[in-house]
Amino acid sequence: MPKGKLLLTLRDAGNYITKLPKAEHAAPEWQAAMEALILVAELNGPTMFARIGVMLALQHSNPAPKIAPRGKRSIVR
């Protein structure tokens, strides 16, 4: 999360998703995460579903940095 902020409740996660920029908010992974949050909140479903949805969306929107390949190493003798 940006600035080290934690999402502790379903409401925190919902507020975070609704405050995303429109292009990111409309992404399929965020829509699926929001749908999972709504189902958990309205139908008392397992909160793990909402957690998984949000974690996957966060991972997709902030991928791990790619490490550049190091090329051939030459041995100096």
N, CA, C and O of each residue as an XYZ file, in Angstrom:
308
protein
N       0.834     -1.179      0.000
C       0.000      0.000      0.000
C       0.882      1.248      0.000
O       1.966      1.264      0.584
N       0.392      2.290     -0.669
C       1.160      3.529     -0.664
C       1.246      4.118      0.747
O       0.303      4.021      1.532
N       2.365      4.715      1.044
C       2.604      5.386      2.324
C       2.512      4.440      3.518
O       2.318      4.902      4.642
N       2.643      3.134      3.310
C       2.610      2.175      4.401
C       1.249      2.001      5.052
O       1.153      1.443      6.145
N       0.207      2.465      4.402
C      -1.138      2.384      4.961
C      -1.646      0.943      4.902
O      -1.339      0.212      3.960
N      -2.416      0.538      5.901
C      -2.981     -0.806      5.962
C      -4.480     -0.772      5.735
O      -5.159      0.176      6.129
N      -4.986     -1.806      5.102
C      -6.431     -1.975      4.968
C      -6.859     -2.965      6.044
O      -6.626     -4.167      5.916
N      -7.481     -2.464      7.099
C      -7.824     -3.318      8.227
C      -9.256     -3.838      8.169
O      -9.539     -4.923      8.678
N     -10.156     -3.084      7.560
C     -11.559     -3.496      7.529
C     -12.052     -3.551      6.089
O     -11.402     -3.055      5.168
N     -13.215     -4.166      5.921
C     -13.830     -4.184      4.596
C     -14.128     -2.766      4.125
O     -14.011     -2.466      2.937
N     -14.506     -1.908      5.040
C     -14.790     -0.515      4.680
C     -13.528      0.192      4.196
O     -13.578      0.961      3.236
N     -12.392     -0.064      4.855
C     -11.123      0.516      4.403
C     -10.822      0.099      2.968
O     -10.426      0.921      2.142
N     -11.015     -1.197      2.679
C     -10.753     -1.705      1.335
C     -11.709     -1.076      0.324
O     -11.288     -0.686     -0.765
N     -12.984     -0.976      0.673
C     -13.963     -0.360     -0.220
C     -13.653      1.094     -0.494
O     -13.749      1.550     -1.633
N     -13.279      1.827      0.545
C     -12.917      3.235      0.367
C     -11.679      3.382     -0.511
O     -11.603      4.287     -1.341
N     -10.717      2.493     -0.325
C      -9.506      2.545     -1.143
C      -9.843      2.330     -2.614
O      -9.345      3.046     -3.482
N     -10.689      1.344     -2.889
C     -11.032      1.032     -4.277
C     -11.816      2.175     -4.913
O     -11.576      2.514     -6.072
N     -12.741      2.771     -4.180
C     -13.546      3.852     -4.757
C     -12.725      5.121     -5.000
O     -13.106      5.949     -5.828
N     -11.613      5.284     -4.296
C     -10.779      6.479     -4.478
C      -9.687      6.294     -5.536
O      -8.901      7.208     -5.786
N      -9.642      5.118     -6.153
C      -8.667      4.892     -7.215
C      -9.005      5.755     -8.432
O     -10.165      6.122     -8.620
N      -8.015      6.084     -9.256
C      -8.313      6.790    -10.504
C      -9.275      5.965    -11.360
O      -9.266      4.735    -11.309
N     -10.096      6.649    -12.136
C     -11.161      5.977    -12.890
C     -10.635      4.851    -13.779
O     -11.250      3.787    -13.847
N      -9.528      5.065    -14.450
C      -8.991      4.028    -15.338
C      -8.600      2.783    -14.554
O      -8.850      1.663    -14.999
N      -7.992      2.974    -13.395
C      -7.586      1.824    -12.580
C      -8.794      1.176    -11.912
O      -8.868     -0.048    -11.805
N      -9.742      2.000    -11.464
C     -10.953      1.505    -10.809
C     -11.779      0.625    -11.753
O     -12.439     -0.315    -11.310
N     -11.742      0.929    -13.043
C     -12.527      0.183    -14.022
C     -11.846     -1.106    -14.469
O     -12.436     -1.880    -15.223
N     -10.622     -1.352    -14.021
C      -9.902     -2.571    -14.405
C     -10.644     -3.796    -13.877
O     -11.218     -3.750    -12.789
N     -10.638     -4.887    -14.636
C     -11.386     -6.090    -14.244
C     -10.998     -6.645    -12.876
O     -11.860     -7.134    -12.145
N      -9.716     -6.578    -12.519
C      -9.320     -7.134    -11.215
C      -9.881     -6.328    -10.052
O     -10.218     -6.889     -9.009
N      -9.984     -4.996    -10.231
C     -10.571     -4.178     -9.171
C     -12.085     -4.346     -9.126
O     -12.682     -4.301     -8.050
N     -12.702     -4.536    -10.272
C     -14.145     -4.786    -10.286
C     -14.471     -6.103     -9.580
O     -15.452     -6.190     -8.842
N     -13.645     -7.123     -9.811
C     -13.841     -8.409     -9.145
C     -13.618     -8.278     -7.637
O     -14.345     -8.881     -6.848
N     -12.624     -7.499     -7.238
C     -12.367     -7.292     -5.813
C     -13.546     -6.578     -5.156
O     -13.949     -6.931     -4.047
N     -14.099     -5.573     -5.840
C     -15.241     -4.847     -5.289
C     -16.462     -5.752     -5.194
O     -17.207     -5.689     -4.216
N     -16.669     -6.587     -6.194
C     -17.800     -7.518     -6.154
C     -17.649     -8.489     -4.984
O     -18.630     -8.796     -4.306
N     -16.440     -8.972     -4.744
C     -16.205     -9.866     -3.610
C     -16.481     -9.154     -2.292
O     -17.070     -9.737     -1.382
N     -16.059     -7.894     -2.185
C     -16.331     -7.119     -0.971
C     -17.829     -6.970     -0.732
O     -18.306     -7.120      0.393
N     -18.557     -6.676     -1.792
C     -20.013     -6.495     -1.659
C     -20.691     -7.801     -1.244
O     -21.565     -7.800     -0.377
N     -20.291     -8.911     -1.861
C     -20.885    -10.202     -1.508
C     -20.606    -10.563     -0.053
O     -21.487    -11.070      0.640
N     -19.406    -10.309      0.403
C     -19.065    -10.608      1.791
C     -19.872     -9.722      2.736
O     -20.397    -10.196      3.743
N     -19.966     -8.442      2.407
C     -20.675     -7.511      3.283
C     -22.182     -7.778      3.314
O     -22.791     -7.742      4.383
N     -22.780     -8.043      2.163
C     -24.235     -8.209      2.110
C     -24.709     -9.599      2.514
O     -25.774     -9.740      3.115
N     -23.933    -10.619      2.191
C     -24.386    -11.991      2.411
C     -23.616    -12.707      3.517
O     -23.749    -13.921      3.676
N     -22.819    -11.974      4.276
C     -22.014    -12.567      5.339
C     -21.189    -13.747      4.846
O     -21.084    -14.776      5.514
N     -20.613    -13.577      3.676
C     -19.765    -14.617      3.117
C     -18.412    -14.638      3.805
O     -18.125    -13.791      4.652
N     -17.582    -15.604      3.442
C     -16.247    -15.674      4.045
C     -15.397    -14.465      3.667
O     -15.257    -14.144      2.487
N     -14.838    -13.806      4.653
C     -14.040    -12.615      4.388
C     -12.763    -12.940      3.625
O     -12.146    -12.050      3.041
N     -12.365    -14.198      3.625
C     -11.162    -14.586      2.895
C     -11.324    -14.314      1.400
O     -10.347    -13.987      0.727
N     -12.547    -14.445      0.870
C     -12.778    -14.168     -0.553
C     -12.465    -12.711     -0.876
O     -11.818    -12.414     -1.881
N     -12.928    -11.808     -0.019
C     -12.661    -10.385     -0.235
C     -11.167    -10.106     -0.106
O     -10.602     -9.338     -0.885
N     -10.539    -10.728      0.870
C      -9.096    -10.531      1.072
C      -8.315    -10.993     -0.152
O      -7.414    -10.297     -0.620
N      -8.661    -12.163     -0.667
C      -7.965    -12.690     -1.839
C      -8.162    -11.766     -3.036
O      -7.211    -11.475     -3.762
N      -9.402    -11.301     -3.243
C      -9.686    -10.414     -4.370
C      -8.887     -9.127     -4.306
O      -8.331     -8.686     -5.311
N      -8.828     -8.523     -3.132
C      -8.092     -7.263     -2.978
C      -6.591     -7.503     -3.121
O      -5.896     -6.709     -3.755
N      -6.088     -8.583     -2.540
C      -4.652     -8.862     -2.633
C      -4.224     -9.113     -4.082
O      -3.168     -8.647     -4.510
N      -5.045     -9.847     -4.830
C      -4.722    -10.091     -6.236
C      -4.754     -8.798     -7.051
O      -3.898     -8.575     -7.907
N      -5.741     -7.955     -6.781
C      -5.834     -6.685     -7.504
C      -4.650     -5.779     -7.167
O      -4.108     -5.112     -8.048
N      -4.251     -5.756     -5.897
C      -3.089     -4.953     -5.503
C      -1.828     -5.466     -6.179
O      -1.008     -4.681     -6.655
N      -1.675     -6.777     -6.221
C      -0.502     -7.370     -6.841
C      -0.472     -7.062     -8.338
O       0.590     -6.804     -8.904
N      -1.643     -7.089     -8.971
C      -1.698     -6.829    -10.401
C      -1.424     -5.357    -10.716
O      -0.793     -5.046    -11.727
N      -1.890     -4.464     -9.868
C      -1.704     -3.041    -10.150
C      -0.312     -2.549     -9.767
O       0.133     -1.522    -10.281
N       0.385     -3.252     -8.882
C       1.742     -2.875     -8.471
C       2.659     -4.076     -8.636
O       3.081     -4.672     -7.645
N       2.977     -4.445     -9.889
C       3.816     -5.634    -10.076
C       5.222     -5.429     -9.519
O       5.705     -4.304     -9.393
N       5.854     -6.534     -9.196
C       7.228     -6.475     -8.689
C       8.134     -5.886     -9.769
O       7.945     -6.154    -10.956
N       9.093     -5.103     -9.365
C       9.992     -4.517    -10.368
C      10.773     -5.608    -11.091
O      11.183     -6.604    -10.496
N      10.963     -5.396    -12.362
C      11.704     -6.360    -13.159
C      13.191     -6.050    -13.040
O      13.610     -4.892    -13.068
N      13.964     -7.099    -12.910
C      15.405     -6.939    -12.799
C      16.003     -7.128    -14.182
O      15.737     -8.123    -14.856
N      16.802     -6.176    -14.591
C      17.418     -6.242    -15.918
C      18.413     -7.397    -15.963
O      19.142     -7.633    -15.000
N      18.441     -8.112    -17.083
C      19.415     -9.193    -17.195
C      20.838     -8.628    -17.164
O      21.078     -7.500    -17.595
N      21.754     -9.407    -16.663
C      23.107     -8.916    -16.468
C      23.996     -9.118    -17.670
O      25.135     -8.652    -17.626
N      23.596     -9.748    -18.707
C      24.464     -9.937    -19.861
C      25.569    -10.942    -19.579
O      25.643    -11.513    -18.491
N      26.415    -11.148    -20.556
C      27.507    -12.103    -20.386
C      28.574    -11.519    -19.485
O      28.939    -10.349    -19.597
N      29.059    -12.349    -18.602
C      30.120    -11.936    -17.718
C      31.448    -12.344    -18.339
O      31.612    -13.475    -18.798
N      32.364    -11.438    -18.346
C      33.684    -11.780    -18.882
C      34.645    -11.996    -17.727
O      34.593    -11.303    -16.712
N      35.492    -12.939    -17.899
C      36.462    -13.253    -16.852
C      37.763    -12.538    -17.220
O      38.313    -12.732    -18.304
N      38.224    -11.732    -16.317
C      39.481    -11.010    -16.523
C      40.585    -11.860    -15.933
O      40.533    -12.241    -14.763
N      41.593    -12.158    -16.752
C      42.705    -12.987    -16.269
C      43.974    -12.218    -16.280
O      45.021    -12.748    -15.908
